[in-house]
């Protein structure tokens, strides 16, 4: 298994920030700016360590990327 780290900015969630209604537009804008294209292009290979980033990708990208430990555990059986 080979891992490649992409240099991405904030997904837009930042803890509870993205859940707050007054920040929803900015939160989605940050996701669109930094994460939407990599999430679309690398959907089958993408992993994310942050809980907030996984939630945000599920919310705006339409899928939940696994945590790297989940992928490792699955590979080990």
C-alpha positions as CSV (number, residue, x, y, z in Angstrom):
1,X,0.0,0.0,0.0
2,X,1.4,3.4,-1.0
3,X,0.1,6.6,0.5
4,X,0.4,10.0,-1.1
5,X,-0.3,13.1,0.9
6,X,-2.0,15.9,-0.9
7,X,-1.4,19.5,0.2
8,X,-5.0,20.6,0.9
9,X,-6.3,23.6,2.7
10,X,-9.1,23.5,5.3
11,X,-12.1,21.4,4.4
12,X,-14.3,24.2,5.9
13,X,-15.7,22.3,8.9
14,X,-13.1,23.4,11.6
15,X,-14.7,21.6,14.5
16,X,-18.2,23.0,15.0
17,X,-17.7,26.0,12.7
18,X,-19.2,24.3,9.7
19,X,-22.2,23.1,11.7
20,X,-23.2,26.6,12.7
21,X,-25.9,28.0,10.4
22,X,-24.3,31.5,10.1
23,X,-21.1,29.9,8.7
24,X,-22.7,27.4,6.3
25,X,-22.0,29.4,3.1
26,X,-18.4,30.0,4.1
27,X,-18.0,26.4,5.1
28,X,-19.2,25.1,1.8
29,X,-17.1,27.6,0.0
30,X,-14.0,26.4,1.7
31,X,-14.8,22.8,0.9
32,X,-15.4,23.8,-2.8
33,X,-12.2,25.7,-3.0
34,X,-9.9,23.1,-1.4
35,X,-11.5,19.7,-1.2
36,X,-14.2,19.2,-3.9
37,X,-12.0,18.5,-6.8
38,X,-9.5,16.1,-5.0
39,X,-12.5,14.4,-3.4
40,X,-14.1,13.9,-6.9
41,X,-10.8,12.8,-8.6
42,X,-9.6,10.5,-5.8
43,X,-12.8,9.2,-4.3
44,X,-11.8,5.6,-4.3
45,X,-8.3,6.3,-2.8
46,X,-9.0,9.2,-0.4
47,X,-8.6,8.9,3.3
48,X,-8.9,11.5,6.0
49,X,-7.6,11.5,9.5
50,X,-9.8,14.3,10.9
51,X,-13.4,13.5,12.0
52,X,-14.5,16.9,10.9
53,X,-13.0,16.5,7.4
54,X,-14.6,13.1,7.0
55,X,-18.0,14.6,8.0
56,X,-17.6,17.6,5.7
57,X,-16.7,15.3,2.7
58,X,-19.7,13.2,3.4
59,X,-21.9,16.3,3.7
60,X,-20.7,18.1,0.5
61,X,-18.8,15.4,-1.4
62,X,-21.4,12.7,-1.1
63,X,-19.2,10.1,0.5
64,X,-17.3,9.5,3.8
65,X,-13.6,8.9,3.3
66,X,-12.3,6.3,5.7
67,X,-9.7,7.0,8.4
68,X,-6.3,5.5,7.5
69,X,-6.5,3.1,10.5
70,X,-9.8,1.8,9.1
71,X,-8.1,1.0,5.8
72,X,-5.1,-0.6,7.6
73,X,-7.4,-2.7,9.8
74,X,-9.4,-3.9,6.7
75,X,-6.2,-4.8,4.9
76,X,-5.0,-6.8,7.9
77,X,-8.3,-8.7,8.0
